[in-house]
C-alpha cells in the first residue's frame, strides 16, 4: 500500500509515518516549513492552502490512502480550507481518506460526547475543525474522521506545558477536562482505519478524563518533579473562550479497533 501523510512534520504525522514504514508500506510525507525525521519516508514540500499544489501532488503520488493531519490553531486556511483541498484531491484519485479531527469542535458539557454528535464550537479553532469535517464529509462520505484529544508522548507539547506549569511559568486550568491519548496508540488506530472501511466520525482518545491541572500533577509524579509550584485557575477566571469539559465516549473505537487506547493514568504510571 502507498500512503500519503499530509502534515508529516507534526507530532502525530511523524509517528504515523514511523508506524506506516514499520508496517512495510510505502510512505510519502508532506511538510510545509518543518522537517520530517521519520526514516524511510519520501519527503515532499506542500502548502495545503494552495489547492492547485495539493491536487498536483496527490495526482503525482497517486496514493492508495491519505492521512490528513495538518492544522494551525490560528489559521482557518490551513485547518479548514487545507482539509477540504486534501479531501478533494484524495477523492479525485480514489484514495482512502483518514482525516484527523479534534475534540475542540465541541463546546463542553458534563456528559461524554458520542461519535456522531454534531459539532458545537465555541471558538475560532473549534469552528475551523468543524468546517473541516463538514467539507470532508461532503466531498467523501466514505472518509474516516478521527476525533481525538490531547496527544501525549516523548516530545509532546502537552507534557512540556505541564513541565512549564510545574516550574511556575504558566497556569493550568481545573475546569478544562480532556481524554489524553498516547501518540503511538493514536497512530496505530489511524493505521487500522487506513486499512479498513469505517466511514464517519470516530472518537479515538484515552480511557481517562482529567483536567489539565490533574494532568500536571500526574506529570510531576511520573518524572519526580516538585508540584508545589503548580498554580491553577479556571478558564472562566482567565477570560478564555474555549470548550471546558469535553469527554469523548470511545466505546465504539474500543469495539472496532485492535489497538488499546490506554488512559493517562496508565501512560504516566511510574
Phi, psi and omega in degrees: 000142177252120186243132174257120178255110180270120185094038186285349177275353179281171183299308178288315182303319179296320179291323175299318177300313181298317181291325181291317175300318179297333178280355179087013179267156175281132186233129170246127181241139179253151174214158179260293181241343181274189179241149177259118186262349182290126179289153177081012182253132174281118189264133175228140174276139182204136171255108186292345177282350179265097186301317181295321180294320178297313180297319181296316181294313181296322177296321180289317183286323182049063181285158171281331181214152178233130172253119186253111184240352189290146173202160169218125190305322186249023183225103179301324184298322179284309188289315184263301182297319180300317178299320179295318180298317179295318180298316179298314182295319179296318180296324182295330180258004178073028182275145172293133183243128170242112182259128180269117180253201188208154173289351181294346179281354175264154183273341181102137178191167184289335183260149183296152177269133174281168184300318191268006184291137182293151179297148175223063187293149179236003174216175186295320180295315177300321178295322179293319178294323177294317178296322178299314178299317180301315180296314182298316182292327178290320182284317186220091180299342180273358181288149172267133180245109185269110176267112184239185186231207180299132184257123182252166178145177180299122181087006182294138174298328182292320177294319179296321177301318179294320177298318178297320179294320179293335177272001177084013183271335178221170180245141180255149184268138178273343184252009178256099188253133181221176179239080185302146182229147177284141184297327180288322177297315181296316180297318178296321178295319178299317180296322175299319180290326175302319184269013182237197183233008182301136180235141177100185183290144176216122176287122180229093183213178183286165186282342184252136174260123180222155173281165177297325178295317177296323176298320177301318179293323177295321177295319178300315180294319183296319186256010177065039182261153179286123183265001184291337180273359182288124176250143183229160175202187174252155179296327179295317180295330180276356181070029183269125176269105181188170180293141180265268183273104180235097178255134181256128174279109185255023182295326178294315179297321180298325179278335184271323189259150172283329181296129177271124183269096186289148176278161184295331177299319177288319183298322185255014178292140180279000000 
